[in-house]
């Protein structure tokens, strides 16, 4: 280990010596390192294009069901807002994927950086906020079934949902749109969206990225605590009733495990990479190629695609968590295919 550390120190000293002795040579070596790390720029856009029809189908069905589902509970109110946020993200996918293609970036950079990317990211954090609200709603309904705190009334849940949209789009999205106002004579000079931002825009972008990252980890803690408490309470109720239904207990544990794991697999990697990437992004210059930035950019793009797959998971979550949603879906499918009979589902929680 000590030999490895010495070798790394020697490389660092050599790099510093090269930079001070001959900056142009250092830059050339750096550029060569960037060129060695080259990935196919069509990979991530292709993944987004492949995701789009799946996400569109699932979310159109979810929207179709939610429109016919009466807002009789706070859960349904949050669910409908989550469906709306997922639909917004889904509709932004083709534009985002097209803009990420090397052949169309110059033509689409302006509207994408100013509008489409901002809407996409804000809808993503609206989804995260609403997933947190759904977990809190489940928590209070099961842990404190007779309480009226934290939006346990329909009116309050609607106010909270509207506040989430207004704060995220008004507090982070609109300033980003207004501060992406720098004009560039040659579109080929737009290497990243930072080029279209002035100093205030770059500073705001960096601060908001950090703030939203903190917000994500806060919501993550809320979700973990809520679902673990819910699982423990339901399992305890089994024990208190004298039930030996080990299969039911295992099913509850599995549900909680799946909800938490899916959330972290989708969003975790992106938010781990986001902060170091942003710190490199705001100072990036194509003339001074940074191998670190190139590696982080690829990791960020791939992890952001993974985060976006959550819009395909959410419709499954509705079926998983809400009995009324599942029953309404099956009822509408039966009516569409004229299948007789109505099935009751007891493996999902009531909304």
Buried (B, 14 or more C-beta within 10 A) or exposed (E): EEEEEEEEEEEEEEEEEBBEEEEEEBBEBBBEBBEEEEEEBEEBBBBBBEBBEEBBEBBBBBBBBBEEBEBEBBBBBBBBBBBBBBBBBBBBBBBBBBBBBEEBBBEBBBEBBBBBBBBBBBBBBBBBBBBBBBBBBBBBBBEEEEEEEBBBEBEBBBEBBEEBBEBBBEEBBEBBBEBBEBEEEEEEEBEBBBBBBEEEBBEBBBEBBBEBBEBBEEBBEBBBEBBBBBBBEBBEEBEEEEEEEEEBBEEBBEBBEBBBEBBBBBBBBBBBBBBBBBBBBBEBEEEBBBBBBBBBBBBBBBBBBBBBBBBBBBBEBBBBBBBBBBBBBBBBEBEEEEEEEEEEBEEBBEB
